[in-house]
Amino acid sequence: MANTPGARKRSRQSEKRRQHNSALRSKLRTALQSARKAIAAGDKAVADTVVRNAVSVADRIADKNIVHKNTVARYKSKLAAKLKALATA
């Protein structure tokens, strides 16, 4: 346990930040999952809208350094490839 007032404050701040970051990561995962489901459903118009939303969420979270930018780039690339495959099919 933290002994000094400064250490106690840092502990409170760290916990608050951890919970906030966890919520943002969860929001990212939910957006990616909904995009994958929309692509699997097969409706290109709906899938395009949902994928755009997921990419937007991913970019915002990458800008805040919650998830590494290359990880987000990989997610976006996979979604784009699946969406392109849906369009050609």
Secondary structure as a PSIPRED ss2 file (coil, helix, strand):
# PSIPRED VFORMAT (PSIPRED V4.0)

   1 M C   1.000  0.000  0.000
   2 A C   1.000  0.000  0.000
   3 N C   1.000  0.000  0.000
   4 T C   1.000  0.000  0.000
   5 P H   0.000  1.000  0.000
   6 G H   0.000  1.000  0.000
   7 A H   0.000  1.000  0.000
   8 R H   0.000  1.000  0.000
   9 K H   0.000  1.000  0.000
  10 R H   0.000  1.000  0.000
  11 S H   0.000  1.000  0.000
  12 R H   0.000  1.000  0.000
  13 Q H   0.000  1.000  0.000
  14 S H   0.000  1.000  0.000
  15 E H   0.000  1.000  0.000
  16 K H   0.000  1.000  0.000
  17 R H   0.000  1.000  0.000
  18 R H   0.000  1.000  0.000
  19 Q H   0.000  1.000  0.000
  20 H H   0.000  1.000  0.000
  21 N H   0.000  1.000  0.000
  22 S H   0.000  1.000  0.000
  23 A H   0.000  1.000  0.000
  24 L H   0.000  1.000  0.000
  25 R H   0.000  1.000  0.000
  26 S H   0.000  1.000  0.000
  27 K H   0.000  1.000  0.000
  28 L H   0.000  1.000  0.000
  29 R H   0.000  1.000  0.000
  30 T H   0.000  1.000  0.000
  31 A H   0.000  1.000  0.000
  32 L H   0.000  1.000  0.000
  33 Q H   0.000  1.000  0.000
  34 S H   0.000  1.000  0.000
  35 A H   0.000  1.000  0.000
  36 R H   0.000  1.000  0.000
  37 K H   0.000  1.000  0.000
  38 A H   0.000  1.000  0.000
  39 I H   0.000  1.000  0.000
  40 A H   0.000  1.000  0.000
  41 A H   0.000  1.000  0.000
  42 G C   1.000  0.000  0.000
  43 D C   1.000  0.000  0.000
  44 K H   0.000  1.000  0.000
  45 A H   0.000  1.000  0.000
  46 V H   0.000  1.000  0.000
  47 A H   0.000  1.000  0.000
  48 D H   0.000  1.000  0.000
  49 T H   0.000  1.000  0.000
  50 V H   0.000  1.000  0.000
  51 V H   0.000  1.000  0.000
  52 R H   0.000  1.000  0.000
  53 N H   0.000  1.000  0.000
  54 A H   0.000  1.000  0.000
  55 V H   0.000  1.000  0.000
  56 S H   0.000  1.000  0.000
  57 V H   0.000  1.000  0.000
  58 A H   0.000  1.000  0.000
  59 D H   0.000  1.000  0.000
  60 R H   0.000  1.000  0.000
  61 I H   0.000  1.000  0.000
  62 A H   0.000  1.000  0.000
  63 D H   0.000  1.000  0.000
  64 K C   1.000  0.000  0.000
  65 N C   1.000  0.000  0.000
  66 I C   1.000  0.000  0.000
  67 V C   1.000  0.000  0.000
  68 H C   1.000  0.000  0.000
  69 K H   0.000  1.000  0.000
  70 N H   0.000  1.000  0.000
  71 T H   0.000  1.000  0.000
  72 V H   0.000  1.000  0.000
  73 A H   0.000  1.000  0.000
  74 R H   0.000  1.000  0.000
  75 Y H   0.000  1.000  0.000
  76 K H   0.000  1.000  0.000
  77 S H   0.000  1.000  0.000
  78 K H   0.000  1.000  0.000
  79 L H   0.000  1.000  0.000
  80 A H   0.000  1.000  0.000
  81 A H   0.000  1.000  0.000
  82 K H   0.000  1.000  0.000
  83 L H   0.000  1.000  0.000
  84 K H   0.000  1.000  0.000
  85 A H   0.000  1.000  0.000
  86 L H   0.000  1.000  0.000
  87 A H   0.000  1.000  0.000
  88 T H   0.000  1.000  0.000
  89 A C   1.000  0.000  0.000
